[in-house]
């Protein structure tokens, strides 16, 4: 009997599904117990993990969708992706203005 082989597309979809699952679990945990970890390093790390897992879970399908559209939509996708990543990184920094 021949071995069943996974394609690269199947592996990517599995990664997307896993990241969506992790984002859901961590987000549910932080929504439920967010007050316990508010302002702590553990809370910040859990929040970052949830945001990055959500990024992976939505970035691949959004990129695939935008590839089928015009150049304007692909540019909008990349701008939104960069803004999201910058928001994740800058959200971790404690910047006091004023």
N, C-alpha and C positions, 0 to 999 in steps of 0.2 A: 504494500500500500504506500502510495506517495505521501511524503510529508507535506503538510499544509504550510505554505510560506506566507508571511505578512509582507505587504507592500509598504513602501515609505508613507503613502497616504494613510493607510490604516494605522501605522505607528503614530503619525501626527494627530489623527483623530483621537486615539487613545490618550495621548498627552493632553489634548484639549479637554476631553471628558474628565480626566483625573484632576486637572487644574480647576475646572468648574466645580467639581465635588469638594476639593480642598477649600476653595473660596467660599462656598456655601457653608461648610462646617465651621470654618474660622469666623466668618461673618456672623453666623447665628450665635456662636459662643461669645463673641465680643459684644453683640447686641444684648445678650442675656446677662452677662457678667461684666459689662463694660465699666460699671461703677467701681468694681473691686480693683480694676487695673488702671483706672483713669490717672494719667500723668506719670505712670511708672514705665520703666524700661521694658518690662514684659508686655505691657499693654501696647507700647509703641511697636515692638517687634511683631506681635500678633497682627496688629493693624497693617503693617508693611507686608507681611506674608499674605494676608487676605487680598490686599491691593495688587500685589504682583501675580498671584494666582488668577485673580480676575482679569488682569491684563492679558495673560497668556490665553485664558479661556475665550476672551472676546476678540483678541487681535487676529488670530489665524482665520476665523470665519469672516471677520470684517475685511481682511485683506483679500481673501478669495472672492468675496462679493464685489469689492471695489475693482478687482482686475477685470471683471466683465463689463465695467462701465467706462466712461470716458476718462481722459487724463485729469480733468478737473476734480473728479471724485477721488482719484488716487492721490492727488495732492492734498485734498481735504483729509483723507485718511491719514497720511503721514504727518500732517500738521497736528491733527487731533491726538495721534499716538505720542508725538513728542511732548505735547502739552500735558498729557496724562502722566508720562514718565517723569517730567519735571515736577508735576504736582506731587507725585509719590516721594520723590527725593527731597524736595523743598519742604514738604509736609513733615518730614522727620526732623528737620532742623529747628532749633528754638531760636527764632529771630525776634527780638524785641525792637520795634520801631517806635521810639518816643519815650 
